[in-house]
Amino acid sequence: MRQSLILFISIITMSIGYTQEISNSLSLEEAIAYALENNRQSKNASRDIDAAIKQKWEAIASGLPQINGNVSYINNIERQFPGIDFNNDGFIDIGAKQNITPSATLNQLIFDGSYIVGLQSAKVFLEISENAKVKTDLEVRKSVINAYGNVLLAEESLKIFERNVDVLEKNLNDITKIYENGLEEEESVEQLKITLSSVKSNLSNTKRLKDLSYQMLNITLGLDINSDTILTDNLETLALKNMQLELLETNEDVKNIIDFKIAENNKVSKELLVKLEQSKSLPTLSGFFTGSYIGNNEKFRFFSNSQPWVGTAAFGLNLDIPIFGSGLKSARTQRAKINLEKSEDDLIETEQMIKLQIASSKSEYKFAIEDYENKRENLNLAERIETKNQTKFFEGIGSSFELRQAQTQLYTAQQEFLQAMLDVINSKAELETILNTPIN
């Protein structure tokens, strides 16, 4: 039995360990899905929706019946006149030393223009929170793509720099031997040393950037900054996957764009503020019902069964009519209307800016795809040129300067190609964010 229990615990432990091990192995799509659930900004946006729902109920409840209780206790230390017994039963009716009055009051709002506007505002506030959540998720998605791509860029750059260092160290070792045999000039050795030193410096810097890129990705995902995150996607594969020219043909209705909806929410909220100021000129009607019991006694015996109580009850209406406010309400209404006019212009401006952003993002995305093809061809050419110059150099028909120039050109082409792949991914993410299009 004990061995079975140990075996069971071991299996559970291994399972937990395995789950923890693979939990941070993420493709880009998995990283996005994880961030939308765990990114701190995304979670706070969800909490804002929950708070807006509670605020909506708060606005509704303010117009529903409200019941309040009250208990008043009075001890007449000094009485203006002594108690008088009218009933000859020992009950002190007037001037008793102690008095207690428990009561309850029900208040009901019957008409209030600001309450109606408040209900409408609560609904709009909920819509604002929901749209803010959509906007936040879109930005989180884009941030994850950018951070994920930066990590892949750093990883690929690291591999290239390490490979270049290996090649340069071999070349330096070979040319040093040739120089020691008197068949090569010292300048050739020095040229290679300069190139190797530069590449090693870039290698060290890339290692630091890789660590920072992982930390930024972890923060974006909602993980601890030092979590061991493993990425399963490849930079070039991801770039090719994100080349979707049909996205350039998308004709999205501006009114469906989240930035337009947010600007529209702002306009509606300004309309409600105008209505609120106007509603303050309307009368307010409310009703109430109150009931209480009065107990009098010379001694504190109110919890005794023999304590007599006198009950009272009443109901009534309160009508509050604004008559004259020295132009205060009018000035506030006019100010609200001015803010409404500003929001209407802001909405038009937002619509035009969205159209411009869509056109600009499509242009950048198309250029990124074209630039990728160009940089790939340049890299192939730079590799062939570097290979030829290396062959010519070791055959003694090329100079060290020409070799270094070809190597520098190759290293630049390598980094430009990596950056071109990242630009394809990021420019597509930017366009998708503006169009409210999810990652495919």
C-alpha positions, 0 to 999 in steps of 0.5 A, spaced: 500 500 500 505 504 501 509 503 495 503 504 491 502 511 494 509 513 493 508 511 486 502 514 485 505 521 488 511 520 483 506 520 477 502 526 479 509 529 481 512 528 474 505 530 471 505 536 474 513 537 472 511 536 465 505 540 465 510 546 468 515 544 463 511 545 457 506 551 459 511 556 457 512 553 450 508 557 446 507 558 438 505 565 436 497 564 436 498 560 443 502 566 446 496 571 444 491 567 447 495 566 453 496 574 453 489 575 452 487 571 459 493 573 463 496 580 461 495 585 466 492 590 462 487 586 459 485 583 466 484 590 468 480 592 462 475 586 464 475 588 471 472 595 468 467 591 465 465 588 471 465 595 475 461 598 469 456 593 470 455 594 478 455 601 476 449 600 471 445 596 477 447 602 482 444 607 477 438 603 477 437 601 484 438 609 486 430 609 483 428 603 486 424 603 493 429 605 499 428 603 506 431 606 512 430 604 519 432 609 525 432 608 533 432 615 537 433 615 544 432 621 549 434 621 556 431 628 559 436 629 565 432 636 566 425 636 565 421 642 563 415 639 567 413 633 571 410 627 568 402 627 568 398 620 568 392 621 564 390 614 564 391 612 571 394 606 570 401 608 571 403 610 564 407 616 564 404 620 557 407 627 558 414 629 560 417 622 562 424 621 563 426 617 558 423 616 551 425 611 545 422 611 538 424 606 533 421 608 526 422 606 518 421 610 512 420 608 505 422 613 500 420 612 492 422 616 487 416 618 482 419 622 477 426 625 476 429 627 469 436 626 472 435 619 474 432 617 466 439 620 464 443 616 469 440 610 466 442 612 459 449 614 462 450 607 465 448 603 459 453 608 455 459 607 460 458 599 460 459 600 452 465 604 453 468 599 458 466 594 453 469 598 447 475 599 451 476 592 452 476 590 445 481 596 444 486 593 449 486 586 447 487 589 440 493 593 443 495 587 447 495 582 441 500 587 437 504 587 443 505 580 443 506 579 436 512 585 436 515 582 442 515 575 440 518 577 433 523 581 437 525 574 441 525 570 434 530 576 431 535 576 437 535 568 436 536 568 429 541 574 429 545 570 435 545 564 430 548 568 424 553 572 429 556 565 432 556 562 425 560 568 422 565 568 428 566 561 427 568 562 420 572 568 421 576 565 427 578 559 422 580 564 416 584 568 421 587 561 423 589 559 416 591 566 414 596 567 420 599 560 418 600 563 411 603 569 414 608 566 419 610 562 413 612 569 409 606 568 404 602 573 406 602 580 409 601 582 416 595 587 414 591 581 412 591 578 419 590 585 422 584 586 417 581 579 419 582 581 426 578 588 426 572 584 422 572 578 428 572 583 433 567 587 430 562 581 429 564 578 437 562 585 439 555 585 436 555 577 438 555 580 445 550 585 444 545 581 441 546 576 447 544 582 452 538 584 447 536 577 447 535 576 454 531 583 454 527 581 449 525 575 453 523 579 459 519 584 455 515 578 452 514 575 459 511 582 461 507 582 455 504 575 456 503 576 464 508 572 466 514 573 471 519 577 468 524 571 469 520 566 466 523 560 462 519 561 455 520 557 449 518 559 442 516 554 437 515 558 431 520 560 426 522 567 424 522 566 416 516 561 417 512 566 421 514 571 416 511 567 410 505 565 414 503 573 415 504 574 407 497 575 406 495 579 400 488 579 400 488 583 407 490 589 402 483 588 399 479 589 405 474 594 405 472 595 412 467 600 414 470 605 418 464 605 423 466 598 425 473 600 427 474 600 434 477 607 434 471 610 431 466 606 436 470 610 442 469 616 439 462 615 438 461 613 445 464 620 447 459 624 442 453 620 446 456 621 453 456 629 451 449 628 448 447 625 455 451 631 459 446 636 455 440 632 457 442 632 464 443 639 464 436 640 461 433 635 466 435 639 472 430 644 470 424 639 471 421 638 477 422 632 481 417 628 485 418 623 490 413 619 495 415 617 502 411 612 507 414 612 515 411 608 521 414 609 528 413 607 535 413 611 541 415 609 548 415 613 554 418 611 561 421 613 567 426 607 567 429 604 562 424 598 561 423 598 554 424 591 553 419 589 558 413 586 556 409 590 560 412 597 556 406 600 552 407 603 545 404 608 541 404 607 534 404 612 528 404 612 521 404 617 515 405 618 507 406 624 503 409 627 497 415 631 496 415 636 489 421 640 488 420 645 483 426 649 480 424 656 479 429 661 478 437 660 478 440 666 476 442 663 469 446 658 472 442 652 469 442 655 462 450 657 462 451 649 464 447 647 458 450 652 453 457 649 456 455 642 455 452 643 448 459 647 446 462 640 448 457 636 444 459 640 438 467 639 439 465 631 440 462 631 433 468 634 430 472 630 433 468 624 431 469 626 423 476 627 425 477 620 427 473 618 421 478 621 417 484 619 421 482 612 421 481 612 413 488 615 413 491 610 417 488 604 414 491 607 407 498 608 410 498 601 414 496 597 407 502 601 404 507 599 409 505 592 409 505 592 401 512 595 402 514 590 407 512 584 403 516 587 397 522 589 401 522 582 404 523 579 397 528 584 395 532 583 401 532 576 400 535 576 393 540 581 396 542 576 401 543 571 396 548 576 392 552 578 398 553 570 400 556 569 393 560 575 393 563 574 399 564 566 397 568 569 391 572 574 395 574 569 400 576 564 394 580 569 391 583 572 397 586 565 399 588 563 392 592 570 393 589 574 387 584 578 392 586 583 397 584 583 404 580 589 404 576 587 398 575 580 403 573 585 409 568 589 404 565 583 402 564 580 409 561 587 411 556 587 406 554 580 407 553 581 415 549 587 413 545 583 408 544 578 413 541 583 418 537 587 413 533 580 411 532 578 418 529 585 419 525 585 413 522 578 416 520 582 422 517 588 418 512 583 415 510 580 421 509 587 425 506 591 419 501 586 418 499 586 426 499 594 425 494 593 419 490 588 423 490 592 429 487 598 425 482 593 422 480 590 428 482 583 424 484 577 429 490 573 427 489 568 422 
